[in-house]
Amino acid sequence: MPPGWSTRSLTPCSIISPDQVRTGCVRQDDDIARLILINGPPGVGKSTIARRYLDGHPLTLLIEIDDLRVSLGGWVKHEESKLLARRLALALAGAHLVAGHDVVVPQFLGRTDFIDALKAATSTVGSSFSHIVLMDDVTAMVERFEHRRRQLTASGLAHPQAEVAETDVRAVVAEAVDRLEQMAVVRTDMRVVDMSRELWRPLRSGPDRP
């Protein structure tokens, strides 16, 4: 985890164990559907953890905002595709929560507006909201991001990761860490998981790391 997170920005109670994410122990009431936002810098493993949560929680909906965006015609040339994808994510989340099922959203969010929108969506339907932030060593995140981007490029499909120049990847990841650190100072709903811990090494070294 980047230096300073556990001492400068976060209180000890803000840090949860990896098992709490995998097994869903963050839930306070098993009868209430919840939305889990898995935040974190690019390459930290958000989608991997989200899919593992799905394995133990049938009918949970995984909402990948980038997948929604690339499903829009001409998304590459239209900047508004980003906003439309987020609106679609909110609509899908609300409908699934109303049906009584969990929703998981793995997405880096360095600003609070969409986080607040997700949280408001849960309040509207009487569901709970969990905001989990994954953190890791910057070099490890850069390597995983670059690996995933090479996989997507090899597939021949257009993908949002291509919008980040290869020379800018480290700076983008470092900026994401800084934004989340600043956010942690003012938000009390962020729970941090240190992905560099020994328990997480099998997830960090897999070939399909997002």
Secondary structure, DSSP 8 states (H G I E B T S, - for coil): --TTIIIII--GGGB--HHHHHHTTT-S-TTS-EEEEEE--TTS-HHHHHHHHHHTSTT-EE--HHHHHHTSTTGGG-TTHHHHHHHHHHHHHHHHHHTT--EEEE----SSHHHHHHHHHHHHHT-EEEEEEEE--HHHHHHHHHHHHHHHHHTT---GGGGS-GGGHHHHHHHHHHHHHHHHHH-SSEEEEETTSGGGHHHHT-TT--
